[in-house]
Amino acid sequence: EDCIISDLPDEALLSTNGNQFRKERFYTQGVDDVLSAHSALLQALYSLYSGSSPRLQVEAAANMLTHGGILKYNVSRTEAKWCACLSRMLVLDDVQNRDVHVGLTYVDFLECLARVIDLQSPLATEELHRAVGVRRLWDHLGSTGASGKAKDNNTSPTSPFSPVAGQERKGRIHRRASTGLLPTKTRPLEDKLEISIDQLFIPSLCAYYKVDFNEENPEQVLVSMLKFQNATEQESYSKKQLPSREIQVAE
């Protein structure tokens, strides 16, 4: 213990007790209110990205977060997958029940989204406006030409984010001291969720799926488009499966 633990990085010593986050951060009325307000969108995304699988796979969840701009902002793909793994419920037999073990239920997905956004520590509207002159994270990320392909760190010279906590540069967003895996979180999770979903997640998804964000209700338009695309893909998948089913019946 003395020889190994003393040389481990801090990340390796993080608590893997998922219930601690759930009890202290996730299971609150405020978080429920925010997620419920966007339940139609979140359910449509879960269905679409689950595809033909009975559960949302971790890689598909990471793709969704990339399309939604979440992985452009202070969170790496590796950290997002770590959050997904912590959000899954334990399975007694992970060999016989592999599909259940490796996938995320809808509630698991909501927890994963909350965990990832909790790592971000996004700036409130007024703070963002003072820092870079815009009121939405999406407006700033779009103007800096962020690619959406997050690296395992955000300290490259082209990153729109300062790598030093508390440091501000002209045209850049400073990283809060609470950003990342290790720091203690102080702001209510529901505040972070509301900022990230409204300022970044929905605008990024609208851009990715070519939905006009200036529509009267862009979230509703996005939900309708996601449901249509999911129905189309499910129909296509069913047609591909039909011949094999007929062969099985004939045999």
PyRosetta script that sets phi, psi and omega in degrees:
from pyrosetta import init, pose_from_sequence

init()
pose = pose_from_sequence("EDCIISDLPDEALLSTNGNQFRKERFYTQGVDDVLSAHSALLQALYSLYSGSSPRLQVEAAANMLTHGGILKYNVSRTEAKWCACLSRMLVLDDVQNRDVHVGLTYVDFLECLARVIDLQSPLATEELHRAVGVRRLWDHLGSTGASGKAKDNNTSPTSPFSPVAGQERKGRIHRRASTGLLPTKTRPLEDKLEISIDQLFIPSLCAYYKVDFNEENPEQVLVSMLKFQNATEQESYSKKQLPSREIQVAE")
pose.set_psi(1, -45.0)
pose.set_omega(1, -178.7)
pose.set_phi(2, -66.6)
pose.set_psi(2, -34.3)
pose.set_omega(2, -176.7)
pose.set_phi(3, -78.0)
pose.set_psi(3, -33.8)
pose.set_omega(3, -173.8)
pose.set_phi(4, -93.8)
pose.set_psi(4, -52.8)
pose.set_omega(4, -173.5)
pose.set_phi(5, -62.3)
pose.set_psi(5, -35.9)
pose.set_omega(5, -178.2)
pose.set_phi(6, -65.1)
pose.set_psi(6, -21.7)
pose.set_omega(6, -178.3)
pose.set_phi(7, -102.2)
pose.set_psi(7, 0.9)
pose.set_omega(7, -179.8)
pose.set_phi(8, -77.9)
pose.set_psi(8, 147.2)
pose.set_omega(8, 173.9)
pose.set_phi(9, -68.3)
pose.set_psi(9, 159.9)
pose.set_omega(9, -177.0)
pose.set_phi(10, -58.4)
pose.set_psi(10, -36.3)
pose.set_omega(10, -177.8)
pose.set_phi(11, -60.4)
pose.set_psi(11, -31.7)
pose.set_omega(11, -178.5)
pose.set_phi(12, -72.5)
pose.set_psi(12, -16.1)
pose.set_omega(12, -178.0)
pose.set_phi(13, -98.7)
pose.set_psi(13, 2.4)
pose.set_omega(13, 178.9)
pose.set_phi(14, -63.1)
pose.set_psi(14, 145.8)
pose.set_omega(14, 178.2)
pose.set_phi(15, -67.7)
pose.set_psi(15, 132.9)
pose.set_omega(15, 175.4)
pose.set_phi(16, -99.2)
pose.set_psi(16, 15.1)
pose.set_omega(16, 177.1)
pose.set_phi(17, -79.9)
pose.set_psi(17, 96.7)
pose.set_omega(17, -176.9)
pose.set_phi(18, -61.9)
pose.set_psi(18, -26.8)
pose.set_omega(18, -177.4)
pose.set_phi(19, -69.0)
pose.set_psi(19, -23.3)
pose.set_omega(19, 178.6)
pose.set_phi(20, -64.5)
pose.set_psi(20, -46.0)
pose.set_omega(20, 176.8)
pose.set_phi(21, -64.5)
pose.set_psi(21, -42.2)
pose.set_omega(21, -178.0)
pose.set_phi(22, -62.4)
pose.set_psi(22, -44.3)
pose.set_omega(22, -176.8)
pose.set_phi(23, -70.5)
pose.set_psi(23, -42.0)
pose.set_omega(23, -172.8)
pose.set_phi(24, -88.9)
pose.set_psi(24, -27.1)
pose.set_omega(24, -172.2)
pose.set_phi(25, -123.6)
pose.set_psi(25, -40.7)
pose.set_omega(25, -166.7)
pose.set_phi(26, -90.0)
pose.set_psi(26, -43.2)
pose.set_omega(26, -175.3)
pose.set_phi(27, -83.9)
pose.set_psi(27, 72.5)
pose.set_omega(27, 178.6)
pose.set_phi(28, -132.8)
pose.set_psi(28, 158.9)
pose.set_omega(28, 179.6)
pose.set_phi(29, -64.9)
pose.set_psi(29, -38.7)
pose.set_omega(29, -179.0)
pose.set_phi(30, -62.2)
pose.set_psi(30, -44.4)
pose.set_omega(30, 178.9)
pose.set_phi(31, -64.1)
pose.set_psi(31, -41.9)
pose.set_omega(31, 178.5)
pose.set_phi(32, -61.3)
pose.set_psi(32, -40.0)
pose.set_omega(32, -179.7)
pose.set_phi(33, -63.6)
pose.set_psi(33, -44.0)
pose.set_omega(33, -178.5)
pose.set_phi(34, -66.6)
pose.set_psi(34, -47.2)
pose.set_omega(34, -178.6)
pose.set_phi(35, -66.7)
pose.set_psi(35, -36.6)
pose.set_omega(35, 178.7)
pose.set_phi(36, -65.4)
pose.set_psi(36, -35.6)
pose.set_omega(36, 179.9)
pose.set_phi(37, -64.1)
pose.set_psi(37, -25.9)
pose.set_omega(37, -178.9)
pose.set_phi(38, -114.3)
pose.set_psi(38, 22.0)
pose.set_omega(38, -173.2)
pose.set_phi(39, -62.8)
pose.set_psi(39, -37.1)
pose.set_omega(39, -179.6)
pose.set_phi(40, -61.6)
pose.set_psi(40, -44.3)
pose.set_omega(40, 179.0)
pose.set_phi(41, -66.5)
pose.set_psi(41, -45.6)
pose.set_omega(41, -176.9)
pose.set_phi(42, -66.1)
pose.set_psi(42, -38.4)
pose.set_omega(42, 177.9)
pose.set_phi(43, -68.1)
pose.set_psi(43, -38.7)
pose.set_omega(43, 178.5)
pose.set_phi(44, -65.5)
pose.set_psi(44, -40.6)
pose.set_omega(44, 177.6)
pose.set_phi(45, -64.9)
pose.set_psi(45, -43.2)
pose.set_omega(45, -179.5)
pose.set_phi(46, -60.9)
pose.set_psi(46, -44.1)
pose.set_omega(46, -179.1)
pose.set_phi(47, -65.6)
pose.set_psi(47, -43.3)
pose.set_omega(47, -177.3)
pose.set_phi(48, -66.4)
pose.set_psi(48, -47.1)
pose.set_omega(48, -174.8)
pose.set_phi(49, -79.5)
pose.set_psi(49, -15.2)
pose.set_omega(49, 173.4)
pose.set_phi(50, -73.1)
pose.set_psi(50, -28.2)
pose.set_omega(50, 178.3)
pose.set_phi(51, 61.2)
pose.set_psi(51, -132.2)
pose.set_omega(51, -179.8)
pose.set_phi(52, -85.1)
pose.set_psi(52, -4.7)
pose.set_omega(52, -179.7)
pose.set_phi(53, -80.2)
pose.set_psi(53, 145.3)
pose.set_omega(53, 178.5)
pose.set_phi(54, -69.0)
pose.set_psi(54, -18.7)
pose.set_omega(54, 178.9)
pose.set_phi(55, -135.4)
pose.set_psi(55, 159.1)
pose.set_omega(55, 179.1)
pose.set_phi(56, -74.4)
pose.set_psi(56, 123.0)
pose.set_omega(56, 179.7)
pose.set_phi(57, -80.1)
pose.set_psi(57, 153.0)
pose.set_omega(57, -175.6)
pose.set_phi(58, -60.1)
pose.set_psi(58, -42.7)
pose.set_omega(58, -179.8)
pose.set_phi(59, -63.9)
pose.set_psi(59, -39.0)
pose.set_omega(59, 178.2)
pose.set_phi(60, -67.1)
pose.set_psi(60, -36.9)
pose.set_omega(60, 177.5)
pose.set_phi(61, -63.9)
pose.set_psi(61, -40.4)
pose.set_omega(61, 178.1)
pose.set_phi(62, -64.8)
pose.set_psi(62, -38.2)
pose.set_omega(62, 176.2)
pose.set_phi(63, -62.3)
pose.set_psi(63, -42.7)
pose.set_omega(63, 178.8)
pose.set_phi(64, -60.6)
pose.set_psi(64, -44.5)
pose.set_omega(64, -179.9)
pose.set_phi(65, -64.9)
pose.set_psi(65, -31.9)
pose.set_omega(65, 175.8)
pose.set_phi(66, -68.3)
pose.set_psi(66, -46.9)
pose.set_omega(66, 179.2)
pose.set_phi(67, -63.5)
pose.set_psi(67, -30.7)
pose.set_omega(67, 179.3)
pose.set_phi(68, -87.0)
pose.set_psi(68, 7.9)
pose.set_omega(68, 174.6)
pose.set_phi(69, 78.2)
pose.set_psi(69, -5.1)
pose.set_omega(69, -175.2)
pose.set_phi(70, -63.2)
pose.set_psi(70, -36.0)
pose.set_omega(70, -177.9)
pose.set_phi(71, -84.0)
pose.set_psi(71, 7.2)
pose.set_omega(71, 170.9)
pose.set_phi(72, -85.9)
pose.set_psi(72, -13.5)
pose.set_omega(72, -165.5)
pose.set_phi(73, -123.5)
pose.set_psi(73, 89.6)
pose.set_omega(73, 169.4)
pose.set_phi(74, 66.0)
pose.set_psi(74, 11.1)
pose.set_omega(74, 178.7)
pose.set_phi(75, -132.7)
pose.set_psi(75, 130.6)
pose.set_omega(75, 178.5)
pose.set_phi(76, -88.7)
pose.set_psi(76, 164.9)
pose.set_omega(76, 177.2)
pose.set_phi(77, -63.0)
pose.set_psi(77, -37.7)
pose.set_omega(77, 178.6)
pose.set_phi(78, -61.8)
pose.set_psi(78, -43.8)
pose.set_omega(78, 178.5)
pose.set_phi(79, -65.3)
pose.set_psi(79, -36.9)
pose.set_omega(79, 178.8)
pose.set_phi(80, -64.3)
pose.set_psi(80, -41.3)
pose.set_omega(80, 178.2)
pose.set_phi(81, -67.1)
pose.set_psi(81, -36.2)
pose.set_omega(81, 176.3)
pose.set_phi(82, -60.9)
pose.set_psi(82, -42.5)
pose.set_omega(82, 177.8)
pose.set_phi(83, -63.6)
pose.set_psi(83, -39.2)
pose.set_omega(83, 179.3)
pose.set_phi(84, -63.8)
pose.set_psi(84, -42.1)
pose.set_omega(84, -179.9)
pose.set_phi(85, -65.2)
pose.set_psi(85, -38.2)
pose.set_omega(85, 178.5)
pose.set_phi(86, -69.4)
pose.set_psi(86, -24.8)
pose.set_omega(86, -176.1)
pose.set_phi(87, -81.4)
pose.set_psi(87, -16.6)
pose.set_omega(87, -178.8)
pose.set_phi(88, -75.2)
pose.set_psi(88, 141.5)
pose.set_omega(88, 174.6)
pose.set_phi(89, -77.0)
pose.set_psi(89, 151.1)
pose.set_omega(89, -179.3)
pose.set_phi(90, -68.5)
pose.set_psi(90, 147.0)
pose.set_omega(90, 177.5)
pose.set_phi(91, -120.0)
pose.set_psi(91, 132.9)
pose.set_omega(91, -176.1)
pose.set_phi(92, -62.9)
pose.set_psi(92, -44.3)
pose.set_omega(92, -178.9)
pose.set_phi(93, -123.2)
pose.set_psi(93, 96.8)
pose.set_omega(93, -176.0)
pose.set_phi(94, -80.9)
pose.set_psi(94, -1.1)
pose.set_omega(94, 175.2)
pose.set_phi(95, -90.5)
pose.set_psi(95, -51.9)
pose.set_omega(95, 178.9)
pose.set_phi(96, -71.8)
pose.set_psi(96, -24.4)
pose.set_omega(96, -177.8)
pose.set_phi(97, -119.6)
pose.set_psi(97, 49.9)
pose.set_omega(97, -174.7)
pose.set_phi(98, -62.2)
pose.set_psi(98, -41.9)
pose.set_omega(98, -179.1)
pose.set_phi(99, -59.9)
pose.set_psi(99, -37.5)
pose.set_omega(99, 178.5)
pose.set_phi(100, -71.6)
pose.set_psi(100, -38.3)
pose.set_omega(100, -175.8)
pose.set_phi(101, -68.3)
pose.set_psi(101, -41.8)
pose.set_omega(101, -173.1)
pose.set_phi(102, -90.1)
pose.set_psi(102, -11.7)
pose.set_omega(102, -176.8)
pose.set_phi(103, -101.5)
pose.set_psi(103, 167.5)
pose.set_omega(103, 179.2)
pose.set_phi(104, -111.1)
pose.set_psi(104, 129.8)
pose.set_omega(104, 169.5)
pose.set_phi(105, -72.2)
pose.set_psi(105, 174.2)
pose.set_omega(105, 179.4)
pose.set_phi(106, -61.2)
pose.set_psi(106, -42.5)
pose.set_omega(106, 179.0)
pose.set_phi(107, -66.5)
pose.set_psi(107, -38.5)
pose.set_omega(107, 175.5)
pose.set_phi(108, -59.2)
pose.set_psi(108, -42.4)
pose.set_omega(108, 179.7)
pose.set_phi(109, -62.1)
pose.set_psi(109, -43.3)
pose.set_omega(109, 178.2)
pose.set_phi(110, -60.8)
pose.set_psi(110, -41.0)
pose.set_omega(110, 178.4)
pose.set_phi(111, -65.8)
pose.set_psi(111, -40.8)
pose.set_omega(111, 178.3)
pose.set_phi(112, -60.0)
pose.set_psi(112, -46.6)
pose.set_omega(112, 178.5)
pose.set_phi(113, -58.9)
pose.set_psi(113, -43.6)
pose.set_omega(113, -179.8)
pose.set_phi(114, -65.0)
pose.set_psi(114, -40.9)
pose.set_omega(114, 179.1)
pose.set_phi(115, -62.7)
pose.set_psi(115, -44.1)
pose.set_omega(115, -178.8)
pose.set_phi(116, -64.1)
pose.set_psi(116, -46.1)
pose.set_omega(116, -179.3)
pose.set_phi(117, -66.4)
pose.set_psi(117, -30.9)
pose.set_omega(117, 177.7)
pose.set_phi(118, -65.2)
pose.set_psi(118, -27.8)
pose.set_omega(118, 177.3)
pose.set_phi(119, -73.8)
pose.set_psi(119, -25.2)
pose.set_omega(119, -172.5)
pose.set_phi(120, -71.0)
pose.set_psi(120, -42.9)
pose.set_omega(120, -171.8)
pose.set_phi(121, 54.4)
pose.set_psi(121, 61.8)
pose.set_omega(121, -177.0)
pose.set_phi(122, -69.3)
pose.set_psi(122, 150.1)
pose.set_omega(122, 178.6)
pose.set_phi(123, -75.0)
pose.set_psi(123, 144.3)
pose.set_omega(123, 173.9)
pose.set_phi(124, -69.0)
pose.set_psi(124, 165.3)
pose.set_omega(124, -173.7)
pose.set_phi(125, -55.1)
pose.set_psi(125, -48.1)
pose.set_omega(125, -176.6)
pose.set_phi(126, -68.5)
pose.set_psi(126, -38.0)
pose.set_omega(126, 176.9)
pose.set_phi(127, -63.5)
pose.set_psi(127, -42.0)
pose.set_omega(127, 179.7)
pose.set_phi(128, -64.0)
pose.set_psi(128, -41.0)
pose.set_omega(128, -179.6)
pose.set_phi(129, -65.1)
pose.set_psi(129, -40.2)
pose.set_omega(129, 178.3)
pose.set_phi(130, -66.5)
pose.set_psi(130, -35.7)
pose.set_omega(130, -175.2)
pose.set_phi(131, -75.7)
pose.set_psi(131, -47.0)
pose.set_omega(131, -172.5)
pose.set_phi(132, -131.6)
pose.set_psi(132, 2.7)
pose.set_omega(132, 173.8)
pose.set_phi(133, 81.3)
pose.set_psi(133, 14.0)
pose.set_omega(133, 176.3)
pose.set_phi(134, -126.5)
pose.set_psi(134, 166.3)
pose.set_omega(134, -177.2)
pose.set_phi(135, -113.1)
pose.set_psi(135, -0.5)
pose.set_omega(135, 176.3)
pose.set_phi(136, -131.4)
pose.set_psi(136, 139.8)
pose.set_omega(136, 176.3)
pose.set_phi(137, -58.0)
pose.set_psi(137, -39.1)
pose.set_omega(137, -178.4)
pose.set_phi(138, -58.9)
pose.set_psi(138, -40.9)
pose.set_omega(138, -179.2)
pose.set_phi(139, -61.3)
pose.set_psi(139, -39.2)
pose.set_omega(139, -179.9)
pose.set_phi(140, -72.8)
pose.set_psi(140, -44.2)
pose.set_omega(140, -178.9)
pose.set_phi(141, -64.5)
pose.set_psi(141, -38.3)
pose.set_omega(141, 178.3)
pose.set_phi(142, -64.8)
pose.set_psi(142, -37.9)
pose.set_omega(142, -178.2)
pose.set_phi(143, -73.4)
pose.set_psi(143, -20.1)
pose.set_omega(143, -179.7)
pose.set_phi(144, -94.5)
pose.set_psi(144, -3.8)
pose.set_omega(144, 176.8)
pose.set_phi(145, 74.0)
pose.set_psi(145, 30.4)
pose.set_omega(145, 179.4)
pose.set_phi(146, -62.2)
pose.set_psi(146, 138.9)
pose.set_omega(146, -173.0)
pose.set_phi(147, -85.0)
pose.set_psi(147, -21.3)
pose.set_omega(147, -176.0)
pose.set_phi(148, 87.3)
pose.set_psi(148, -7.2)
pose.set_omega(148, 177.9)
pose.set_phi(149, -97.0)
pose.set_psi(149, 89.4)
pose.set_omega(149, -173.4)
pose.set_phi(150, -68.4)
pose.set_psi(150, 140.5)
pose.set_omega(150, 173.6)
pose.set_phi(151, -93.4)
pose.set_psi(151, -178.3)
pose.set_omega(151, -179.7)
pose.set_phi(152, -80.3)
pose.set_psi(152, 3.4)
pose.set_omega(152, 172.0)
pose.set_phi(153, -154.3)
pose.set_psi(153, 166.8)
pose.set_omega(153, -179.5)
pose.set_phi(154, -121.8)
pose.set_psi(154, 41.9)
pose.set_omega(154, -175.3)
pose.set_phi(155, -112.9)
pose.set_psi(155, 12.8)
pose.set_omega(155, 179.0)
pose.set_phi(156, -70.6)
pose.set_psi(156, 155.1)
pose.set_omega(156, -178.5)
pose.set_phi(157, -58.8)
pose.set_psi(157, -26.4)
pose.set_omega(157, -177.8)
pose.set_phi(158, -89.6)
pose.set_psi(158, -2.6)
pose.set_omega(158, -179.0)
pose.set_phi(159, -68.4)
pose.set_psi(159, 139.6)
pose.set_omega(159, 177.5)
pose.set_phi(160, -77.3)
pose.set_psi(160, 5.5)
pose.set_omega(160, -175.9)
pose.set_phi(161, -117.3)
pose.set_psi(161, 139.1)
pose.set_omega(161, 177.9)
pose.set_phi(162, -75.0)
pose.set_psi(162, 134.8)
pose.set_omega(162, -178.3)
pose.set_phi(163, -78.4)
pose.set_psi(163, -6.4)
pose.set_omega(163, -176.5)
pose.set_phi(164, -108.7)
pose.set_psi(164, 127.0)
pose.set_omega(164, -178.7)
pose.set_phi(165, -59.9)
pose.set_psi(165, 130.4)
pose.set_omega(165, 176.6)
pose.set_phi(166, 83.7)
pose.set_psi(166, -7.4)
pose.set_omega(166, -177.9)
pose.set_phi(167, -87.7)
pose.set_psi(167, 130.3)
pose.set_omega(167, 179.1)
pose.set_phi(168, -114.5)
pose.set_psi(168, 138.4)
pose.set_omega(168, 174.4)
pose.set_phi(169, -126.5)
pose.set_psi(169, 156.6)
pose.set_omega(169, 179.9)
pose.set_phi(170, -62.4)
pose.set_psi(170, 125.2)
pose.set_omega(170, 178.5)
pose.set_phi(171, 79.2)
pose.set_psi(171, 9.7)
pose.set_omega(171, 179.9)
pose.set_phi(172, -124.0)
pose.set_psi(172, 155.7)
pose.set_omega(172, 177.0)
pose.set_phi(173, -99.1)
pose.set_psi(173, 125.7)
pose.set_omega(173, 178.6)
pose.set_phi(174, -76.4)
pose.set_psi(174, 150.0)
pose.set_omega(174, 177.4)
pose.set_phi(175, -84.2)
pose.set_psi(175, 128.6)
pose.set_omega(175, 175.1)
pose.set_phi(176, -67.3)
pose.set_psi(176, 154.1)
pose.set_omega(176, 179.3)
pose.set_phi(177, -64.5)
pose.set_psi(177, -21.8)
pose.set_omega(177, -177.8)
pose.set_phi(178, -90.2)
pose.set_psi(178, 5.0)
pose.set_omega(178, -179.6)
pose.set_phi(179, -73.8)
pose.set_psi(179, 139.2)
pose.set_omega(179, 174.1)
pose.set_phi(180, 108.7)
pose.set_psi(180, -175.0)
pose.set_omega(180, -174.6)
pose.set_phi(181, -74.6)
pose.set_psi(181, -40.4)
pose.set_omega(181, -167.4)
pose.set_phi(182, -85.9)
pose.set_psi(182, -40.6)
pose.set_omega(182, -173.9)
pose.set_phi(183, -61.5)
pose.set_psi(183, 150.5)
pose.set_omega(183, 175.3)
pose.set_phi(184, -71.2)
pose.set_psi(184, 136.5)
pose.set_omega(184, -179.8)
pose.set_phi(185, -90.5)
pose.set_psi(185, 134.5)
pose.set_omega(185, -176.3)
pose.set_phi(186, -115.4)
pose.set_psi(186, -34.9)
pose.set_omega(186, 179.9)
pose.set_phi(187, -75.5)
pose.set_psi(187, 147.6)
pose.set_omega(187, 175.8)
pose.set_phi(188, -57.7)
pose.set_psi(188, 137.9)
pose.set_omega(188, -178.8)
pose.set_phi(189, -61.7)
pose.set_psi(189, -34.5)
pose.set_omega(189, -178.4)
pose.set_phi(190, -62.7)
pose.set_psi(190, -32.5)
pose.set_omega(190, 177.5)
pose.set_phi(191, -65.5)
pose.set_psi(191, -43.4)
pose.set_omega(191, 179.4)
pose.set_phi(192, -65.0)
pose.set_psi(192, -43.0)
pose.set_omega(192, 179.9)
pose.set_phi(193, -60.1)
pose.set_psi(193, -46.0)
pose.set_omega(193, -177.5)
pose.set_phi(194, -62.8)
pose.set_psi(194, -42.1)
pose.set_omega(194, 179.5)
pose.set_phi(195, -65.0)
pose.set_psi(195, -50.9)
pose.set_omega(195, -174.6)
pose.set_phi(196, -67.6)
pose.set_psi(196, -41.1)
pose.set_omega(196, -179.1)
pose.set_phi(197, -67.4)
pose.set_psi(197, -45.0)
pose.set_omega(197, -177.0)
pose.set_phi(198, -75.5)
pose.set_psi(198, -40.6)
pose.set_omega(198, -172.9)
pose.set_phi(199, -88.7)
pose.set_psi(199, -23.5)
pose.set_omega(199, -172.2)
pose.set_phi(200, -128.7)
pose.set_psi(200, -50.6)
pose.set_omega(200, -172.8)
pose.set_phi(201, -63.3)
pose.set_psi(201, -54.6)
pose.set_omega(201, -177.5)
pose.set_phi(202, -66.9)
pose.set_psi(202, -47.6)
pose.set_omega(202, 177.8)
pose.set_phi(203, -59.7)
pose.set_psi(203, -38.2)
pose.set_omega(203, -179.8)
pose.set_phi(204, -67.3)
pose.set_psi(204, -42.0)
pose.set_omega(204, 177.6)
pose.set_phi(205, -64.4)
pose.set_psi(205, -39.1)
pose.set_omega(205, 177.5)
pose.set_phi(206, -61.5)
pose.set_psi(206, -41.5)
pose.set_omega(206, 178.9)
pose.set_phi(207, -66.6)
pose.set_psi(207, -41.2)
pose.set_omega(207, -177.5)
pose.set_phi(208, -67.2)
pose.set_psi(208, -40.1)
pose.set_omega(208, -178.1)
pose.set_phi(209, -97.0)
pose.set_psi(209, 11.6)
pose.set_omega(209, 174.2)
pose.set_phi(210, 58.8)
pose.set_psi(210, 46.1)
pose.set_omega(210, 173.7)
pose.set_phi(211, -104.3)
pose.set_psi(211, 131.0)
pose.set_omega(211, -178.9)
pose.set_phi(212, -67.8)
pose.set_psi(212, 114.4)
pose.set_omega(212, -178.4)
pose.set_phi(213, -70.6)
pose.set_psi(213, -13.0)
pose.set_omega(213, 179.3)
pose.set_phi(214, -86.9)
pose.set_psi(214, 3.6)
pose.set_omega(214, 174.3)
pose.set_phi(215, -59.8)
pose.set_psi(215, 161.0)
pose.set_omega(215, -179.3)
pose.set_phi(216, -61.4)
pose.set_psi(216, -39.4)
pose.set_omega(216, 176.6)
pose.set_phi(217, -136.8)
pose.set_psi(217, 79.9)
pose.set_omega(217, -175.1)
pose.set_phi(218, -62.3)
pose.set_psi(218, -31.4)
pose.set_omega(218, -180.0)
pose.set_phi(219, -65.2)
pose.set_psi(219, -41.0)
pose.set_omega(219, 179.3)
pose.set_phi(220, -66.4)
pose.set_psi(220, -41.6)
pose.set_omega(220, 177.6)
pose.set_phi(221, -62.3)
pose.set_psi(221, -41.7)
pose.set_omega(221, 179.4)
pose.set_phi(222, -62.6)
pose.set_psi(222, -42.4)
pose.set_omega(222, 179.1)
pose.set_phi(223, -61.1)
pose.set_psi(223, -45.1)
pose.set_omega(223, 179.9)
pose.set_phi(224, -61.7)
pose.set_psi(224, -41.5)
pose.set_omega(224, -179.9)
pose.set_phi(225, -66.7)
pose.set_psi(225, -40.7)
pose.set_omega(225, 179.2)
pose.set_phi(226, -64.5)
pose.set_psi(226, -41.3)
pose.set_omega(226, 178.9)
pose.set_phi(227, -64.8)
pose.set_psi(227, -40.8)
pose.set_omega(227, 178.9)
pose.set_phi(228, -64.6)
pose.set_psi(228, -44.3)
pose.set_omega(228, 180.0)
pose.set_phi(229, -65.2)
pose.set_psi(229, -38.3)
pose.set_omega(229, 178.9)
pose.set_phi(230, -65.4)
pose.set_psi(230, -43.5)
pose.set_omega(230, 179.1)
pose.set_phi(231, -62.3)
pose.set_psi(231, -39.2)
pose.set_omega(231, 179.1)
pose.set_phi(232, -64.9)
pose.set_psi(232, -43.8)
pose.set_omega(232, -179.3)
pose.set_phi(233, -68.5)
pose.set_psi(233, -37.9)
pose.set_omega(233, 178.3)
pose.set_phi(234, -65.8)
pose.set_psi(234, -38.4)
pose.set_omega(234, 177.9)
pose.set_phi(235, -65.1)
pose.set_psi(235, -41.8)
pose.set_omega(235, 178.3)
pose.set_phi(236, -63.7)
pose.set_psi(236, -40.6)
pose.set_omega(236, 179.4)
pose.set_phi(237, -65.7)
pose.set_psi(237, -39.9)
pose.set_omega(237, 179.7)
pose.set_phi(238, -63.3)
pose.set_psi(238, -39.7)
pose.set_omega(238, 179.4)
pose.set_phi(239, -66.0)
pose.set_psi(239, -36.9)
pose.set_omega(239, 178.8)
pose.set_phi(240, -67.3)
pose.set_psi(240, -32.4)
pose.set_omega(240, -177.9)
pose.set_phi(241, -81.7)
pose.set_psi(241, -19.3)
pose.set_omega(241, -173.3)
pose.set_phi(242, -58.7)
pose.set_psi(242, -46.5)
pose.set_omega(242, -179.3)
pose.set_phi(243, -59.0)
pose.set_psi(243, -42.4)
pose.set_omega(243, -179.2)
pose.set_phi(244, -64.6)
pose.set_psi(244, -35.4)
pose.set_omega(244, 178.2)
pose.set_phi(245, -67.1)
pose.set_psi(245, -38.9)
pose.set_omega(245, 179.6)
pose.set_phi(246, -65.5)
pose.set_psi(246, -37.2)
pose.set_omega(246, 178.4)
pose.set_phi(247, -64.8)
pose.set_psi(247, -41.7)
pose.set_omega(247, 180.0)
pose.set_phi(248, -63.0)
pose.set_psi(248, -41.0)
pose.set_omega(248, 178.9)
pose.set_phi(249, -65.2)
pose.set_psi(249, -42.2)
pose.set_omega(249, -179.5)
pose.set_phi(250, -63.3)
pose.set_psi(250, -36.6)
pose.set_omega(250, 178.9)
pose.set_phi(251, -69.4)
pose.dump_pdb("model.pdb")
